[in-house]
Amino acid sequence: MKNYDKASWHIDSGEKEADVVARFKEVFTFLESKQMLSEEGVETCEFGMDSSVSLNSNMVNAQGKAFLDAYYDVILKQNPKEIRRNLREFYTKYISQTE
């Protein structure tokens, strides 16, 4: 299992909890909208997110893994207020590279 991210890593390094959780919500919502979450990922999305949330390879399907492997390092650097738009742009780029 590959751990892509944990909220606690960011919070412990000084990021605001609200910003970290907001970023996770955006990422999970986006992945769900593109059918890239596994059953475990959907459950996490439905359960709700707090400072204990994490994102790992068991939470996504094969397409989700490929997308995260290609873009997650860049996604991490996104401002929570801009992440939705940027996720769409990354996805468009991802799809064009896989066709």
Phi, psi and omega in degrees: 000135178257127174271114177281319187193153173223136179302321183300328178300317182284318180295317179295335179268007172106358177287152178292132181304317181299320179292319181296310180297320178299319179296315178299317179300316179298315181295311180297318179298318179296311180301320178295319181295336180259012180054043179254001178268146170279179177301319178297319179294320178296317179299318178297317180297317181287326182293327182109162185236145176216197185292353179263000184293148174219166178229120179224172186295340177287345184269356181231159175272187183301318179294320177298319178298315180297317179296312181294320178300323182281325192234353189296324178300325178284320179302321181303331185273001185280143172292133181306331181284341182250355190296323181300310180297317182293324176299318178298318179295316177299320181294317178301317178296317180300312181298318181295331179279340182263353181277000000 
